[in-house]
Amino acid sequence: MSQQFDMFAAFAPPLTREQIAANEAERLDKEQKAEFAAILDRAVEANLADKYSVQFGYRPTDSKHSQRKGIWALPSRAIKFPFFFRMADGEARPHRIVITNPFYREHPYVQEVATFTGLPVIVAEGSDLWGCHSEWHHAVDLISLGLWRECLDTIRFTTTSHVAGAVTYALRYRANKKHQQLSLKDARTILLELNLPRPTEDECHYAVSAPTTSEKNPQINFVRKHHGIEPWVMISGIESKIFCYDRGGLLSWSTLGVSIYRDR
């Protein structure tokens, strides 16, 4: 049978360059998948990653997070899940540990996994950035828990706009009882330390659209979305009582605010 097969194969047309390249790419892909799977299995066995996370491509959890010291123990998702694994892209990029911020090279967990696996630590770029929200997570997690000073001290892991956005979020939503309410005094301190000075009353006034009057406590909608204005509008509105919290803990227009803006 094999002799018969060889006889027919001898008369088969030679493979084109495209076919040869496709076969080589398929072979390389199979090899890389097997190699990558073996690396992940070893990391799981060494308790450096959890099977569920690596199986679905999520960020593995630092199992020693609660035992870390200093900033590496902060209750931030960005700190607790500082990297993800990525399989090689053919010959373009190798198997790698991907971090979203160069400062995560200093993270003990990243260093432990890199040493164990031998994988290079690469700062995310291109397709690796898809779905990355670590900068936002760092800001909103710490601000929501009342750890705003720690957030400012570790701002290298986030951005000014994300911290300002986290202040807006903390002032807008008060429904989660696990979160510590951010005081107006602390909110002002954060914004001033971010070098985001308070805008004028006119700037605040025209940053929001007039409320609808068809419902009680209508939602606040911004016309001008800017991280330096939105939190200040919240602060100004709360202080002047044109905003108030509804039963669900959402900052909304007050009856006073509706009457003022309806007639402007």
CORJOZI-V610867 format. One record per pair of residues at least 6 apart in sequence whose ideal C-beta (glycine too) atoms are under 8 Angstrom apart, sorted by the first residue. I is the first residue (numbers start at 1). J is the second residue. If there is no record, write none. Layout:
# CORJOZI-V610867
I&J  I&J
This chain:
# CORJOZI-V610867
15&23  25&90  28&90  28&91  29&90  32&87  32&88  32&90  32&95  33&87  35&88  35&95  36&85  36&87  36&88  36&95  39&85  39&95  39&117  39&119  40&49  40&54  40&85  42&116  42&117  43&49  43&54  43&60  43&85  43&113  43&116  43&117  44&50  44&51  44&54  46&116  47&63  48&60  48&63  48&112  48&113  48&116  48&117  49&60  49&61  49&85  49&113  50&60  50&61  50&63  52&58  53&59  53&60  53&61  54&60  54&85  57&84  57&85  58&81  58&84  59&81  59&82  59&83  59&84  60&81  60&83  60&84  60&85  60&113  61&80  61&81  62&68  62&79  62&80  62&81  62&82  62&109  64&108  64&109  65&72  65&73  65&79  65&80  65&109  66&73  67&73  68&108  68&109  71&79  71&150  71&153  71&154  72&79  72&107  72&108  72&109  73&79  74&142  74&147  74&150  74&154  75&141  75&142  75&145  75&147  76&137  76&138  76&141  76&142  76&157  77&134  77&137  77&138  77&141  78&100  78&101  78&134  78&135  78&137  78&138  78&141  78&157  78&158  79&107  79&138  79&157  81&134  82&99  82&104  82&107  82&109  82&110  82&134  83&97  83&98  83&99  83&104  83&107  83&109  83&110  83&113  83&121  84&97  84&98  85&95  85&96  85&97  85&98  85&119  86&93  86&95  86&96  86&97  86&98  86&122  86&128  87&95  88&94  88&95  88&96  93&122  94&119  94&120  95&119  96&119  96&120  96&121  96&122  97&110  97&113  97&114  97&117  97&119  97&120  97&121  97&122  98&122  98&123  98&124  98&128  99&105  99&107  99&110  99&121  99&122  99&123  99&124  100&123  100&124  100&129  100&132  100&134  100&135  101&123  101&134  101&135  101&156  101&157  102&123  103&156  103&157  104&110  104&157  105&111  105&121  110&121  113&119  114&120  114&121  122&128  124&132  134&157  135&157  135&158  135&159  135&162  136&158  136&162  136&165  136&166  138&151  138&154  138&157  138&158  138&162  139&151  139&158  139&159  139&162  139&163  139&165  139&166  140&162  140&165  140&166  140&169  140&170  142&148  142&150  142&151  142&154  142&166  143&151  143&163  143&166  143&167  143&169  143&170  143&182  143&190  144&166  144&169  144&170  144&176  144&179  144&180  145&179  145&180  146&179  146&180  146&182  148&182  148&186  148&189  148&190  151&158  151&163  151&166  151&190  152&163  152&190  152&193  152&194  155&163  160&194  160&195  160&196  160&227  161&227  163&190  163&194  164&190  164&191  164&194  164&196  164&227  164&228  164&230  164&231  165&227  165&230  167&182  167&187  167&190  167&191  167&231  167&234  168&227  168&230  168&231  168&234  170&179  170&181  170&182  170&187  171&182  171&187  171&231  171&234  171&235  171&238  171&251  172&220  172&234  172&250  172&251  173&179  173&249  173&250  173&251  174&181  174&245  174&249  174&250  174&251  175&248  175&249  175&250  176&249  184&235  184&238  184&239  187&231  187&234  187&235  188&198  188&235  191&197  191&198  191&228  191&231  191&232  196&227  196&228  196&231  196&232  198&232  198&235  198&236  199&207  199&228  199&229  199&232  201&236  203&229  204&229  204&232  204&233  204&236  204&237  205&264  206&223  206&224  207&222  207&223  207&224  207&226  207&229  207&230  207&233  208&220  208&221  208&222  208&223  208&233  208&261  209&221  209&222  209&223  210&261  210&262  210&264  211&218  211&220  211&253  211&257  211&258  211&261  211&262  212&218  213&258  213&262  217&244  217&246  217&252  217&253  217&254  218&252  218&253  218&258  219&250  219&252  219&253  220&233  220&234  220&237  220&243  220&251  220&252  220&253  222&229  222&230  222&233  234&243  234&251  237&243  237&251  237&257  238&244  238&251  241&254  241&256  241&257  242&253  242&254  242&256  242&257  242&260  242&261  243&251  243&252  243&253  243&254  243&257  244&251  244&252  244&253  244&254  244&257  245&251  245&252  246&252  253&261
